[in-house]
Amino acid sequence: MKKIETTTDATLVRQYLEGSEDALSKLINRHKQRIYNFIYSKVFDRDITEDIFQDTFIKVIRTLKRGKYNEEGKFLPWVMRIAHNLVIDHFRKNNRMPKFDNSGDFNIFSVLPDEDLNAERLMVKDQIESDVRELIRELPEDQREVLVMRIYKDMSFKEIAEQTNVSINTALGRMRYALINLRKVIDKHDIVLTKY
Amino acid sequence: MAKLYINQSPNEKVENLKPKEETISFLLNYSKALHVLDGKQMQYENLLN
């Protein structure tokens, strides 16, 4: 009879943090196929997939050993997010440095730029928008309210002032501080929000 | 009509892939070798083989 796996990821993470290397082995073996396939489905290259898979777990190991992991119970989504970010980094690097493959055949598409939002660019765009949304959540309530009304709801400062019962100058000031605080958080955490 | 020289869809292929044993082995050895030391204000990483 097949033995049912009962140890949760959270338990294995705790055991690893307590020094059990075997727990890490179980975590990797449990999720390796899913993470590997996720990466491969984006890059379609075995060698690159292998590199990104390795870098993903190096980051996982370093974060765990540094005691920075705080998403107990959500191990797989956390690892998938790291893998996803590394896939984006890979495409960013390749966009900056287009390369020829040395297979011998000349491929015109490897030198023609594609200005449309292709799959990679869409991923980067989605990631940036998702990062910005998370950053906005960190803002104080009054600043967040003004920023959301202005940027996402496209309201004028007059409308914002009326709806929030403050003067236009106060609304402008809150918007200004919202942007200053966003920049501070971005600088503090070295967050990259550019496409290339 | 153009012939399609493919027997298996890319999605079917993707589901069967796994990382190399060497990669897993490298990661487990890396984990064993990595030690994080806490300083006063920073953490330091040490690779001990």
Contacts between the chains, C-beta under 8 A, distances in Angstrom:
chain1	res1	chain2	res2	distance
A	21	B	28	6.6
A	21	B	31	6.0
A	21	B	32	5.6
A	24	B	27	8.0
A	24	B	28	6.7
A	24	B	31	5.4
A	25	B	24	7.9
A	25	B	28	5.7
A	28	B	24	6.0
A	28	B	27	6.3
A	28	B	28	7.5
A	29	B	24	7.4
A	32	B	18	6.2
A	32	B	19	5.5
A	32	B	24	6.9
A	33	B	17	7.3
A	33	B	18	5.4
A	36	B	17	5.6
A	36	B	18	6.0
A	36	B	19	5.0
A	37	B	14	5.1
A	37	B	15	6.2
A	37	B	17	5.6
A	40	B	14	5.6
A	40	B	17	5.4
A	41	B	11	8.0
A	41	B	14	5.3
A	44	B	10	7.7
A	46	B	17	7.6
A	49	B	17	7.5
A	49	B	19	7.9
A	50	B	19	6.2
A	50	B	20	6.3
A	50	B	23	5.7
A	53	B	19	5.1
A	53	B	23	6.4
A	54	B	19	7.8
A	54	B	23	5.3
A	54	B	26	6.7
A	54	B	27	6.6
A	57	B	27	4.8
A	58	B	27	7.1
A	58	B	30	6.4
A	61	B	27	7.0
A	61	B	30	6.4
A	61	B	31	4.8
A	61	B	34	6.3
A	62	B	34	7.0
A	62	B	36	8.0
A	62	B	45	7.1
A	65	B	31	7.8
A	65	B	34	5.7
A	65	B	35	7.7
A	65	B	36	4.7
A	65	B	45	8.0
A	66	B	36	5.3
A	66	B	43	5.5
A	67	B	36	7.7
